[in-house]
């Protein structure tokens, strides 16, 4: 009788609950690992993108490694290297110089041009931001060194910029409040002067949401700090005061749903819109740089030795511990929407969201 009753209840629940949409929790898995110094890694994943064909290269000590050639290139001061993480080839330049060289994926000199600005490549290589020495002008060029779109952006001292994770341009922020959103062709999507009606304001930090539509801005007015969210047209959606004053750039991430995670030197904050959902104070004060990232429906941030993975609601789904010798670390996207990378001082991890 008990078996019959149990079977009836199970069948009843199965029948009525079959079509319910239950929330699925994201899970993060490491699918590939590469040792940077030894230039070797685990087997490439059977599912998803192949990191050996997607990734361009990396720097370690005074060497640049190309995944295309499988070789290291040595360079010494005053020579420096800049490269797109998800597009082939690399740029060679001098900190104080008037010439830029671009090398193809095979390591051959592709072009040489008289450019005296510092290159900063996006994930996919276009646009490449060339920063003028006085930090008041940003030139927009393609991977061939040719002007793109509007050609140049001007403002009152560049403080921050961020590249679209899907390759659709960048956002550039000047301390005077000038903000420019450009697409991959260097065409201006919008230009705003955020300092209007904000006397004694200073703009410090900016980031794009993973889909590239929304922008989170950090700025101060007098001795108070604020955050604002802009939509894809540059219209302000939210603006609120941030507890505490940070006279420097801060590191934060913005999700497609409008939630934001701030990894500050002294604490971690999680917001939904302009509402503080939770905060966590750190046991010891960290440096200005604090790694943080948003991808798809997850947030990731570093807290001391731990890499903390959150879902879009700010709930912990995983913690990974690294040794202090792995610092500094950074996160960057893959070409597929469910893939991203964690680069440490020693290794590169491919991670997938399931």
C-alpha positions as CSV (number, residue, x, y, z in Angstrom):
1,X,0.0,0.0,0.0
2,X,2.8,2.4,0.9
3,X,4.5,1.6,-2.5
4,X,1.3,2.4,-4.4
5,X,0.8,5.6,-2.5
6,X,4.4,6.7,-3.1
7,X,4.0,5.9,-6.8
8,X,0.8,7.9,-7.0
9,X,2.3,11.0,-5.3
10,X,5.4,10.8,-7.6
11,X,3.3,10.5,-10.7
12,X,1.0,13.4,-9.6
13,X,4.0,15.7,-9.0
14,X,5.7,14.7,-12.2
15,X,2.5,15.4,-14.2
16,X,1.9,18.9,-12.7
17,X,5.5,20.1,-12.4
18,X,6.8,18.9,-15.7
19,X,6.5,22.2,-17.5
20,X,7.6,24.4,-14.7
21,X,10.5,26.7,-15.5
22,X,12.9,26.2,-12.6
23,X,15.8,28.6,-12.3
24,X,19.1,27.1,-13.5
25,X,22.2,27.9,-11.6
26,X,25.3,28.8,-13.7
27,X,28.3,26.5,-13.2
28,X,31.9,27.4,-14.1
29,X,34.4,24.7,-15.3
30,X,38.0,25.0,-16.3
31,X,38.4,23.4,-19.7
32,X,42.0,24.2,-20.6
33,X,45.3,25.2,-18.8
34,X,48.4,26.7,-20.4
35,X,51.8,27.2,-18.7
36,X,53.2,30.5,-20.0
37,X,56.9,30.1,-19.3
38,X,57.1,26.5,-20.6
39,X,54.7,27.1,-23.5
40,X,52.7,23.9,-23.1
41,X,49.2,23.1,-22.0
42,X,46.5,20.5,-21.5
43,X,44.6,19.0,-24.4
44,X,42.3,21.4,-26.2
45,X,38.6,21.1,-25.4
46,X,36.4,18.8,-27.4
47,X,33.5,21.2,-27.1
48,X,33.7,25.0,-27.5
49,X,36.4,27.2,-28.9
50,X,40.0,26.0,-29.5
51,X,42.2,28.4,-27.4
52,X,45.3,27.6,-29.6
53,X,43.6,29.0,-32.7
54,X,41.6,31.8,-30.9
55,X,44.2,33.3,-28.7
56,X,46.9,35.6,-30.1
57,X,49.7,35.5,-27.6
58,X,50.9,36.7,-24.2
59,X,53.8,38.5,-22.6
60,X,56.0,37.0,-19.9
61,X,59.1,38.8,-18.6
62,X,60.8,40.4,-21.6
63,X,59.3,37.9,-24.1
64,X,56.2,37.8,-26.3
65,X,54.8,34.3,-27.2
66,X,52.7,33.8,-30.4
67,X,50.3,30.9,-30.5
68,X,50.4,31.0,-34.3
69,X,54.1,30.4,-34.5
70,X,54.6,28.6,-31.2
71,X,57.6,30.7,-30.6
72,X,58.9,33.4,-28.2
73,X,60.1,36.8,-29.5
74,X,62.5,38.6,-27.2
75,X,62.4,42.4,-26.8
76,X,64.2,44.8,-24.6
77,X,63.8,48.3,-23.4
78,X,63.0,50.7,-24.9
79,X,61.0,48.4,-27.1
80,X,57.5,47.5,-26.0
81,X,54.8,45.2,-27.4
82,X,51.0,45.6,-27.7
83,X,48.6,43.2,-29.2
84,X,44.9,42.2,-29.6
85,X,44.1,39.2,-27.4
86,X,41.7,37.6,-30.0
87,X,43.3,38.8,-33.3
88,X,46.6,37.9,-34.8
89,X,49.8,40.0,-35.0
90,X,51.4,42.4,-32.7
91,X,52.6,46.0,-32.5
92,X,56.1,47.0,-31.5
93,X,56.7,50.5,-30.3
94,X,58.8,52.7,-28.0
95,X,57.6,54.5,-24.9
96,X,59.4,57.6,-26.2
97,X,59.6,57.2,-29.9
98,X,58.2,58.2,-33.3
99,X,57.8,54.9,-35.0
100,X,55.4,51.9,-34.7
101,X,55.9,48.5,-36.3
102,X,53.3,45.9,-36.9
103,X,54.2,42.2,-37.2
104,X,51.9,39.6,-38.8
105,X,51.0,36.3,-37.1
106,X,54.0,34.6,-38.8
107,X,56.3,37.2,-37.2
108,X,57.0,39.1,-40.4
109,X,57.1,42.9,-40.5
110,X,53.8,43.9,-42.1
111,X,54.1,47.7,-41.9
112,X,56.1,50.5,-40.3
113,X,54.7,54.0,-39.7
114,X,55.8,57.3,-38.1
115,X,53.4,57.3,-35.2
116,X,54.5,58.9,-31.9
117,X,51.5,57.8,-29.7
118,X,51.0,54.7,-27.5
119,X,48.9,51.9,-29.0
120,X,46.2,50.1,-27.0
121,X,44.6,47.3,-28.9
122,X,41.0,46.0,-28.3
123,X,40.2,42.4,-27.9
124,X,39.6,42.0,-31.7
125,X,42.1,44.6,-32.9
126,X,39.8,47.3,-34.2
127,X,39.8,50.0,-33.2
128,X,43.3,50.4,-31.9
129,X,43.5,53.4,-29.5
130,X,46.6,55.5,-29.9
131,X,47.1,57.7,-26.9
132,X,48.8,61.1,-27.3
133,X,51.6,61.9,-24.9
134,X,49.6,64.7,-23.2
135,X,46.6,62.3,-22.7
136,X,44.2,64.9,-24.2
137,X,43.8,63.1,-27.6
138,X,43.0,59.6,-28.6
139,X,43.6,58.6,-32.3
140,X,41.5,55.8,-33.8
141,X,43.3,53.5,-36.2
142,X,42.8,50.0,-37.7
143,X,45.2,47.1,-37.5
144,X,46.9,48.5,-40.7
145,X,47.7,51.8,-39.0
146,X,45.1,53.7,-41.0
147,X,42.6,56.3,-39.5
148,X,39.2,55.0,-38.6
149,X,35.8,56.7,-38.5
150,X,36.0,60.0,-36.6
151,X,39.8,59.8,-36.6
152,X,40.4,61.3,-33.2
153,X,38.8,62.0,-29.8
154,X,39.6,65.0,-27.6
155,X,39.0,65.8,-24.0
156,X,40.5,67.1,-20.8
157,X,43.0,64.3,-19.8
158,X,42.2,60.7,-20.5
159,X,41.5,58.7,-17.4
160,X,40.0,55.4,-18.5
161,X,38.7,53.3,-21.5
162,X,37.1,49.9,-22.0
163,X,36.7,47.6,-25.1
164,X,33.5,45.9,-26.1
165,X,33.8,42.2,-25.3
166,X,32.1,41.3,-28.7
167,X,34.4,43.5,-30.7
168,X,32.0,46.3,-31.3
169,X,34.3,49.2,-30.4
170,X,35.2,51.0,-27.2
171,X,34.2,53.6,-24.7
172,X,36.7,56.4,-23.8
173,X,36.4,58.6,-20.7
174,X,38.2,61.9,-20.0
175,X,38.6,63.4,-16.5
176,X,36.7,66.5,-17.7
177,X,33.6,64.4,-18.3
178,X,33.8,63.9,-22.0
179,X,32.8,60.4,-22.9
180,X,32.8,58.8,-26.3
181,X,31.3,55.5,-27.4
182,X,32.7,54.4,-30.8
183,X,32.0,51.2,-32.8
184,X,34.6,48.9,-34.4
185,X,34.8,51.2,-37.4
186,X,35.7,54.2,-35.2
187,X,32.3,55.8,-35.9
188,X,30.9,57.8,-33.0
189,X,27.9,56.2,-31.4
190,X,27.5,59.0,-29.0
191,X,29.5,61.8,-27.4
192,X,28.5,63.4,-24.0
193,X,29.9,65.9,-21.7
194,X,28.9,64.5,-18.3
195,X,30.4,67.5,-16.4
196,X,27.5,69.7,-17.4
197,X,25.6,70.8,-14.2
198,X,28.3,69.1,-12.1
199,X,30.6,71.8,-10.8
200,X,34.1,70.6,-9.6
201,X,33.5,67.1,-11.0
202,X,36.2,64.7,-11.9
203,X,35.6,61.5,-13.9
204,X,37.8,58.5,-13.1
205,X,36.6,55.1,-14.2
206,X,34.4,53.4,-16.9
207,X,33.3,49.9,-18.0
208,X,31.0,48.4,-20.6
209,X,28.5,45.6,-20.0
210,X,29.2,42.3,-21.7
211,X,26.8,43.0,-24.5
212,X,28.3,46.5,-25.0
213,X,25.0,48.3,-24.6
214,X,25.3,49.9,-21.1
215,X,28.2,51.9,-19.5
216,X,29.0,52.3,-15.8
217,X,30.9,55.5,-14.9
218,X,32.6,56.4,-11.6
219,X,33.2,60.1,-10.8
220,X,33.4,62.6,-8.0
221,X,31.9,66.0,-7.3
222,X,33.9,67.8,-4.7
223,X,34.8,65.2,-2.0
224,X,32.0,62.8,-2.8
225,X,32.0,59.8,-5.2
226,X,29.1,58.8,-7.5
227,X,28.2,56.1,-10.0
228,X,26.0,56.4,-13.0
229,X,24.7,54.0,-15.7
230,X,24.3,55.1,-19.3
231,X,22.2,53.2,-21.9
232,X,23.2,52.6,-25.5
233,X,22.3,56.1,-26.5
234,X,24.3,57.7,-23.7
235,X,21.2,58.6,-21.7
236,X,21.6,58.4,-17.9
237,X,19.5,55.6,-16.4
238,X,20.7,55.6,-12.8
239,X,22.9,57.9,-10.7
240,X,23.7,57.5,-7.1
241,X,26.2,58.4,-4.4
242,X,28.9,55.9,-3.5
243,X,29.8,55.6,0.2
244,X,33.5,56.5,0.6
245,X,35.8,58.6,-1.5
246,X,38.3,57.1,-3.9
247,X,40.6,59.6,-5.6
248,X,41.8,57.1,-8.2
249,X,40.4,54.7,-10.8
250,X,38.3,51.9,-9.3
251,X,37.7,48.4,-10.8
252,X,34.1,47.3,-11.3
253,X,31.9,45.3,-13.6
254,X,28.4,45.8,-15.0
255,X,26.1,43.0,-16.1
256,X,23.6,43.2,-19.0
257,X,20.8,43.2,-16.5
258,X,22.1,46.4,-14.8
259,X,23.7,44.9,-11.8
260,X,27.2,46.0,-10.8
261,X,30.0,44.7,-8.7
262,X,32.7,47.0,-7.3
263,X,36.0,45.4,-6.2
264,X,37.4,48.3,-4.1
265,X,40.7,48.2,-2.1
266,X,38.8,48.0,1.2
267,X,35.5,46.3,0.3
268,X,33.3,44.6,-2.3
269,X,29.9,46.1,-3.2
270,X,27.1,44.6,-5.2
271,X,24.3,46.8,-6.6
272,X,21.1,46.2,-8.4
273,X,20.5,49.4,-10.2
274,X,21.2,52.1,-7.6
275,X,20.3,49.8,-4.7
276,X,23.1,48.3,-2.5
277,X,22.3,44.6,-2.1
278,X,25.3,43.6,-0.1
279,X,28.8,44.6,0.9
280,X,31.8,42.8,2.3
281,X,34.7,44.5,4.0
282,X,38.2,43.2,3.4
283,X,40.4,42.1,6.3
284,X,43.3,44.0,4.9
285,X,43.6,47.0,2.5
286,X,44.5,46.0,-1.0
287,X,46.2,47.8,-3.9
288,X,44.3,50.1,-6.3
289,X,44.1,47.3,-8.9
290,X,41.5,44.7,-7.9
291,X,40.5,42.2,-10.6
292,X,36.8,42.0,-11.4
293,X,34.8,40.9,-14.5
294,X,31.3,40.2,-15.8
295,X,30.5,37.7,-18.5
296,X,27.1,36.3,-19.6
297,X,25.2,35.7,-16.4
298,X,28.2,35.6,-13.9
299,X,30.5,38.0,-12.0
300,X,34.0,37.1,-11.0
301,X,36.4,39.0,-8.6
302,X,39.6,38.5,-6.7
303,X,39.7,38.7,-3.0
304,X,43.1,38.1,-1.6
305,X,44.0,34.5,-2.7
306,X,40.4,33.6,-3.7
307,X,38.7,33.9,-7.1
308,X,35.0,34.3,-6.3
309,X,32.4,33.4,-8.9
310,X,28.9,34.9,-8.5
311,X,25.7,34.4,-10.4
312,X,23.8,37.4,-11.7
313,X,22.0,37.8,-8.4
314,X,25.2,38.1,-6.5
315,X,25.2,34.6,-5.0
316,X,28.4,32.7,-4.7
317,X,28.6,29.7,-7.0
318,X,32.2,28.8,-6.7
319,X,35.5,29.8,-5.1
320,X,38.9,29.0,-6.6
321,X,42.1,29.6,-4.6
322,X,45.4,30.8,-6.1
323,X,48.8,31.2,-4.6
324,X,50.1,34.7,-4.1
325,X,52.9,33.9,-6.7
326,X,50.1,33.9,-9.4
327,X,49.5,37.6,-9.0
328,X,48.7,39.8,-10.8
329,X,45.7,38.3,-12.6
330,X,43.2,39.5,-15.2
331,X,40.1,38.2,-17.0
332,X,39.3,38.6,-20.7
333,X,36.6,37.2,-23.0
334,X,36.8,34.4,-25.6
335,X,35.0,34.6,-28.9
336,X,32.1,32.4,-27.8
337,X,29.6,34.0,-25.4
338,X,30.0,31.2,-22.7
339,X,33.8,31.3,-22.7
340,X,36.3,33.5,-20.9
341,X,39.9,33.4,-19.8
342,X,41.8,33.9,-16.5
343,X,45.4,34.9,-17.0
344,X,47.8,34.8,-14.0
345,X,51.5,35.6,-13.8
346,X,52.2,31.9,-14.6
347,X,49.2,30.4,-16.4
348,X,46.2,31.0,-18.7
349,X,43.0,29.2,-17.9
350,X,40.0,28.7,-20.2
351,X,36.7,28.7,-18.4
352,X,33.2,27.9,-19.7
353,X,29.8,28.8,-18.3
354,X,27.3,25.9,-18.2
